[in-house]
Amino acid sequence: MRLRRHTRDSWRRKDHAVPAATVERIVQLAVSAPPAGRSRWTTRLLAKEVRLTSGRVSDVLRRNGLKPHLIRTYKVSRDPDFAAKVNDVVGLYLSPPEHAVVLSVEEQTSIQALQQTQLPLPLRSGRAVRHTHDYKRHGVVDLYAALEVATGKVTHRVTDKHTGTDFLAFMKKVVRRYHEQELHVILDNSSTHGTPEVRTWLATNPLVHFHYTPTSASWLNQVEGFFGILGKQSLSSTDFRSKRALRDHLDAYVRDWNKAPTPFAWTKPTDAIIKSRRRILNRISTAVR
């Protein structure tokens, strides 16, 4: 008598034996609103609805590229001048004016000086670094940064507050750094960037030109990439015994960055950005609540 060998592939074929109508029902349920009292569909809930095992449901979801357990956030700009502002900002990246400096300016607010209540356990073979879950708060600081688009160099200032006066003091520092050079400054729509004091200063500094990103589209500002790298390489899981220690730490990081600055290359054309936004707006308008 010959025994049949159950290979891994034979089990997989059996597991895939789900009628097409059932597959379609699972897919439609997974992309629909969850049952009352639930925030999302789970494989067990779906399995109960279609009378299958959760394993088979998981396989159907995987083969159809559906991941109801994952959630990502998004924000689409409703700025009526979106296209014009995108063309303006991306145009500065791709075709900067001759004999002028393009700067990407932003502030990272409320950077916390956190100190773990106990020392971390060091890295060992087979073990990650371990930290305590609790910490002491020593206050917050704000980091202003101006990224030179062509070279990647960063001019920065650390402050205790986030006001129009602080922003203006930073811009004066930037102007001194680029003395008598024409500056095209890309920045977002923060209220501190357009105070009467700032507008008066702009009127007396004709070499400085502000270019605003669309609302809810600060990702167009290249300095956001620098802030992302800063968070991962410098601020993540670092102990600070005081605000002064945090300030010194940020100063040291920027000094080291400027020894070998890395510019960011903008690759997405304006047409692609505008079309992508239009597709998202269309999807929102037809979304089922």
KAJOFEN-V54900 format. One record per residue. N is the residue number from 1. PSI is psi in degrees with one decimal (999 if undefined). Layout:
# KAJOFEN-V54900
n,psi
N,PSI
N,PSI
This chain:
# KAJOFEN-V54900
n,psi
1,130.8
2,122.1
3,137.3
4,132.4
5,119.1
6,98.5
7,168.1
8,-37.4
9,-35.0
10,-39.1
11,-37.5
12,-40.1
13,-39.3
14,-39.6
15,-26.3
16,-4.4
17,66.9
18,126.2
19,146.7
20,-36.6
21,-36.1
22,-39.8
23,-45.6
24,-38.3
25,-41.0
26,-44.9
27,-45.8
28,-38.7
29,-43.0
30,-30.2
31,3.6
32,175.3
33,142.1
34,169.0
35,159.5
36,133.9
37,-4.3
38,148.8
39,-19.8
40,164.5
41,143.1
42,164.9
43,-34.3
44,-41.0
45,-44.4
46,-41.2
47,-37.7
48,-36.5
49,-38.1
50,2.7
51,47.8
52,171.6
53,154.7
54,-28.1
55,-42.9
56,-39.3
57,-42.8
58,-40.2
59,-40.7
60,-45.1
61,-43.2
62,-43.3
63,-21.0
64,8.4
65,28.3
66,134.0
67,75.2
68,-13.1
69,-11.2
70,140.8
71,130.3
72,146.8
73,158.5
74,161.3
75,120.4
76,137.5
77,135.7
78,14.3
79,122.7
80,-21.1
81,26.0
82,-52.4
83,-44.5
84,-42.2
85,-37.8
86,-45.8
87,-37.8
88,-51.1
89,-50.7
90,-32.3
91,-36.4
92,-35.0
93,-45.5
94,-31.2
95,71.4
96,149.6
97,145.6
98,146.2
99,31.4
100,159.7
101,129.5
102,125.5
103,137.3
104,116.1
105,137.9
106,164.0
107,138.0
108,113.2
109,157.6
110,48.0
111,121.2
112,137.5
113,95.9
114,138.7
115,123.7
116,144.7
117,-19.3
118,156.8
119,145.1
120,152.5
121,130.7
122,163.0
123,133.6
124,164.0
125,123.2
126,1.1
127,137.4
128,161.8
129,135.4
130,133.8
131,156.6
132,156.5
133,-14.7
134,161.2
135,167.0
136,144.0
137,130.9
138,18.1
139,-177.9
140,157.1
141,164.3
142,137.6
143,118.1
144,138.4
145,140.3
146,109.2
147,121.3
148,112.1
149,-38.4
150,-32.8
151,-22.4
152,0.0
153,146.7
154,128.8
155,132.7
156,166.5
157,134.2
158,129.7
159,166.9
160,-15.4
161,173.2
162,78.9
163,171.0
164,-35.1
165,-40.9
166,-42.1
167,-42.6
168,-39.3
169,-38.1
170,-43.9
171,-34.3
172,-36.5
173,-41.0
174,-43.7
175,-39.6
176,-35.8
177,-35.0
178,59.8
179,125.9
180,27.5
181,146.5
182,129.8
183,129.6
184,111.8
185,120.3
186,127.5
187,167.5
188,-168.4
189,28.7
190,143.0
191,-25.9
192,-13.7
193,-5.2
194,30.7
195,159.6
196,-36.5
197,-41.9
198,-42.4
199,-38.2
200,-41.6
201,-42.1
202,-39.8
203,-26.6
204,2.8
205,77.0
206,-13.4
207,-7.5
208,125.3
209,126.1
210,137.0
211,118.3
212,136.5
213,159.2
214,156.3
215,144.8
216,30.6
217,41.4
218,-14.1
219,-15.8
220,-13.9
221,115.8
222,-24.9
223,-18.6
224,-32.3
225,-39.7
226,-43.1
227,-37.0
228,-43.1
229,-41.7
230,-45.4
231,-41.5
232,-41.2
233,-22.0
234,-38.5
235,-24.0
236,123.1
237,29.2
238,136.9
239,134.9
240,119.6
241,-10.7
242,168.5
243,-34.7
244,-40.9
245,-38.7
246,-43.3
247,-48.9
248,-37.9
249,-44.9
250,-41.8
251,-42.5
252,-39.8
253,-45.6
254,-39.3
255,-43.8
256,-40.0
257,-42.9
258,-9.9
259,-32.3
260,68.3
261,149.3
262,110.8
263,155.3
264,133.1
265,117.5
266,128.3
267,-20.9
268,120.8
269,161.3
270,-40.0
271,-40.6
272,-38.2
273,-45.4
274,-41.5
275,-39.4
276,-44.1
277,-41.3
278,-39.1
279,-41.6
280,-42.8
281,-38.4
282,-38.8
283,-37.8
284,-39.8
285,-22.9
286,5.6
287,145.1
288,126.5
289,999
